[in-house]
């Protein structure tokens, strides 16, 4: 019994010393959630609204389609899309063919972040038009997107992910849903 008490005291003392050491090194204060993270050595992640095929809901992805698909990272009060490093943007690890900045859509109230499988619905989108905030509109090859997502069936609802870097170094992530059409 005495050895268990001694072990517990030793464990508590060790954990206390570790916490004090971490605090002394400033590690507990290294994460900042703002885009300008002066106290952070690890850039934060910014979750952003994305709209695939702005103006459409559901967002179609045609298996026989050719041409380009537009994907917009939507500007918000917190996100100035001109601060996104355009050369860092990827959709399913694909680089865009071209991009432009213009107002195309209002963000859907439910960003589909971390929604997948049976939980995702094809109407997790909006067809509302411009909202007065600039958006980063990117164009991707529909054929390349279909290759990247792999085998699909008509009616499948898929979540496609977008990643990028903010000019501050922060990681940007977002996603939207598409419905496979013939």
C-alpha positions in Angstrom: 0.0 0.0 0.0 2.8 2.4 0.9 4.5 1.7 -2.4 1.3 2.6 -4.4 1.0 5.9 -2.5 4.7 6.6 -3.1 4.3 5.9 -6.8 1.2 8.2 -7.0 3.1 11.0 -5.3 6.0 10.5 -7.6 3.8 10.5 -10.7 2.0 13.7 -9.5 5.3 15.3 -8.9 6.7 14.3 -12.3 3.6 15.5 -14.1 3.8 18.8 -12.1 7.4 19.3 -13.1 6.6 18.6 -16.8 3.8 21.1 -16.8 6.0 23.7 -15.1 8.8 23.0 -17.6 6.4 23.3 -20.6 5.0 26.6 -19.2 8.5 27.9 -18.7 9.4 27.2 -22.2 6.3 29.0 -23.4 4.9 25.9 -25.3 1.4 26.3 -23.8 1.1 29.7 -25.5 2.5 28.8 -28.9 -0.9 28.3 -30.6 -2.7 31.4 -31.9 -5.9 31.2 -33.8 -5.5 34.5 -35.7 -4.0 34.8 -39.1 -1.2 36.8 -37.7 0.3 34.5 -35.1 3.2 36.4 -33.6 3.5 34.1 -30.6 3.2 30.9 -32.5 5.8 28.7 -34.0 3.0 26.5 -35.5 0.7 28.1 -38.0 -3.0 27.8 -37.3 -5.5 26.2 -39.5 -8.3 28.4 -41.0 -11.5 26.6 -42.0 -13.1 28.4 -45.0 -16.4 28.1 -46.9 -16.0 26.6 -50.4 -18.6 26.5 -53.2 -18.1 24.1 -56.0 -20.0 25.3 -59.1 -21.3 28.6 -57.6 -24.9 29.2 -58.5 -25.8 25.5 -58.5 -27.3 23.4 -55.7 -26.8 20.5 -55.8 -23.3 20.8 -57.2 -23.1 18.6 -60.3 -20.0 16.6 -61.4 -20.8 14.9 -64.7 -19.0 11.6 -65.4 -19.0 12.3 -69.1 -18.2 16.0 -68.7 -15.4 17.8 -70.3 -14.2 21.3 -69.6 -13.6 23.0 -66.4 -15.3 23.2 -63.0 -15.3 26.4 -60.9 -14.5 26.2 -57.3 -14.7 29.3 -55.1 -13.1 29.9 -51.7 -15.6 32.3 -50.4 -14.5 35.6 -48.7 -16.0 36.4 -45.3 -15.6 39.1 -42.7 -12.7 37.2 -41.3 -11.1 36.0 -44.6 -9.7 38.3 -47.3 -9.2 36.0 -50.2 -6.5 38.2 -51.7 -4.3 37.0 -48.8 -4.4 33.4 -50.1 -1.3 32.2 -51.9 -2.9 31.2 -55.2 -0.1 28.8 -56.2 -0.7 26.8 -53.0 -4.4 26.0 -53.7 -5.3 22.3 -54.3 -8.6 20.5 -54.8 -8.1 16.8 -54.1 -4.4 17.5 -54.5 -5.0 19.0 -58.0 -3.6 22.4 -58.9 -6.0 24.9 -60.5 -5.7 25.7 -64.2 -6.4 29.4 -63.6 -8.0 31.7 -61.0 -9.6 35.1 -60.6 -11.0 37.2 -57.8 -14.7 38.2 -58.0 -17.8 38.0 -55.9 -19.7 34.8 -56.9 -21.6 33.4 -53.9 -22.7 33.7 -50.3 -21.4 31.0 -48.0 -23.8 28.1 -47.1 -24.7 28.4 -43.4 -23.5 24.9 -42.7 -19.9 24.4 -43.9 -19.6 20.8 -44.7 -16.4 20.5 -42.7 -15.8 16.9 -41.5 -19.1 15.6 -42.9 -18.8 12.4 -44.9 -20.4 9.0 -45.6 -24.1 8.7 -45.0 -24.2 12.0 -43.1 -23.5 14.1 -46.2 -26.5 15.4 -48.1 -26.6 16.6 -51.7 -28.4 19.8 -50.7 -25.6 20.9 -48.3 -25.0 23.8 -50.6 -26.5 27.1 -51.7 -27.4 28.7 -55.0 -27.5 32.2 -53.6 -25.5 34.7 -55.6 -23.0 37.3 -54.7 -22.9 38.7 -51.2 -20.6 41.8 -51.6 -17.4 40.0 -50.5 -14.7 39.0 -52.9 -14.2 35.3 -53.6 -11.2 33.4 -55.0 -12.6 31.5 -58.0 -10.4 28.6 -59.3 -10.9 26.4 -62.3 -10.1 22.7 -62.5 -10.3 20.1 -65.2 -13.4 18.1 -64.7 -11.6 15.0 -66.1 -8.8 15.4 -63.6 -11.2 15.7 -60.7 -13.0 12.5 -61.8 -9.7 10.7 -62.0 -8.8 12.0 -58.5 -12.0 10.8 -56.9 -11.9 7.4 -58.5 -14.8 5.0 -59.1 -18.2 6.5 -58.6 -21.8 5.8 -59.4 -24.6 8.1 -60.6 -26.2 9.7 -57.6 -23.1 9.4 -55.3 -22.6 12.4 -53.1 -19.0 13.1 -52.5 -17.1 15.6 -50.3 -14.2 17.3 -52.1 -11.5 19.0 -50.1 -9.6 22.2 -50.8 -6.3 23.2 -49.2 -4.2 26.3 -49.5 -1.8 28.6 -47.6 -2.6 32.0 -46.2 0.2 34.5 -46.9 0.8 34.5 -43.1 1.7 30.8 -43.4 -1.6 29.5 -41.9 -3.1 26.4 -43.5 -6.4 26.9 -45.2 -8.9 24.0 -45.5 -12.4 23.8 -46.8 -14.7 21.4 -48.6 -18.0 21.1 -50.4 -20.2 18.4 -51.8 -20.8 17.3 -55.4 -23.4 14.9 -56.8 -22.3 12.5 -59.6 -24.4 13.0 -62.7 -24.5 11.3 -66.1 
